[in-house]
Amino acid sequence: MDLASPSTNPTYASAIITSPTNTTTANTTANTTATSSLATSISPPSTPSRYENQKRRDWNTFCQYLRNHRPPLTLPMCSGAHVLEFLRYLDQFGKTKVHNQTCPFFGLPNPPAPCPCPLRQAWGSLDALIGRLRAAYEEHGGRPEGNPFGARSVRIYLREVRDFQAKARGVSYDKKRKRPKPKVAAAAAAAAAADPSTG
């Protein structure tokens, strides 16, 4: 960089910059201006998404569970059976009423009165949790083929929870299929785009 060229050194119309104290003030002002323009040109680091924050919290909760486990477990020792223990442990914090088969409200989506049936984790919450933990495991260096959150026993457990909760709560968990766009509307849009007189 050429500091002596006239294009990089500004000329001042006023002779106020001649004293040493004013020179320092001018340099400080120039540095502040340069710093502020640099700060505005660099974008601040983006904040993690809600999904990333939740994934981090879930991962920390699972790791804490492993540390508190008796005997304590390390991540490489963790299996699908330990994941199932973790999911059953989480049931105590659930907020979804799941009726027992002996309950008179079994199968009713909106029971008319309270009952002593337990509160459990909803199937959708468990399914989303396993998805986040599965991704976090691989982000923390785990091999996809050894991922305990993708174990067959975990998939079977989630399917059983889904089916039982659907029966107990009278709720259907069928996948919603995307409806294809009507062919008439798509053909009309294509014809309008191809017709130059409608522009």
Protein Blocks (a to p, Z undefined) as FASTA:
>chain_A
ZZkbmklmccdfbfklmpmklmmmmmmmmmmmmmmmmmmmpccdddddfklmmmmmmmmm
mmmmmmmpccdddfklpcfklmmmmmmmmmmmpcbdcddfklmkgoiabacbdcfbdcdd
dfklmmmmmmmmmmmmmmnopafklmmklgfklmmmmmmmmmmmmmmnopafbdcddddd
dfklmmmmmmmmmmmklZZ
